Amino acid sequence: MQDAMLTWRKSSRSGAAGHCVEVANVPAQVHVRDSKDVAGPVLTFGDGDWSGFIAGVRAGEFDRPGV
């Protein structure tokens, strides 16, 4: 999928420092990129994988210990 065809968005909770990721949704896929490197690599998740990732985030599966 060409980047020009994607509509990227980032969380309204993103700080001014720009330490965040952006996502773009298309049918059956979610694309993710680093907001500081928009020309860099893009990760692509299928709907099921994305749902599993979000569930893990909400469950604290990826939290850094002691932070």
N, C-alpha and C positions, 0 to 999 in steps of 0.2 A: 504494500500500500504506500503510495507516495505521500510524503509528509505534507505537501500542499493541500491534499484532500482531507486532512485530519483537522478537527477542531480541538485544540489542546486547552485544558483547564487545570487549575491547581486549587487546592483547598483554600477556603476563605480563612482558615486558621494559619495559613503560611505567614511567617514573619517577614519583616522587611529585608532581612539579610539574604533571603533567597535560598535557604537550605531546605529545599523541598523537591518533590517530583511533580510532574504533570501527567495527566492521563487523557487519552482520547478514546472514545467509544465508537465502535462500528459494529454492525450486526455480527454477533457470535465471537467478538474479540474485544480485548482492551489492550491498548498500547500504553507503555509507561516510559518516560524519559526523565533525565536530570534537567531541572529548570535552568541550571547554570551552564549547561552544555547542550543546547537545543539541536546542534548539528551532530551530536554524538550518537551512540548506539540507542536503539529502542528495543525494549523487551515487549514481547507479544504474548498475551495469555488468552487461552480459550475461556469461554464463560464459566465452565466448571472449575477450572484451575483458579480463575480470579475469585470466584465465590469461596473456594477453600482458603485462599490467601487472606481474604478479608476476614473470614471467620477466625483464622489463626491470629491476626492482628488484634481483633476484638477480645480474644481469649488471653492475650498477653504472651502468646507463644514466642514472639520475637523481641520481647522487652530485654533490654540490657541489664544484667544483674548489677545491683548497687547504684543504679541511676535514678 
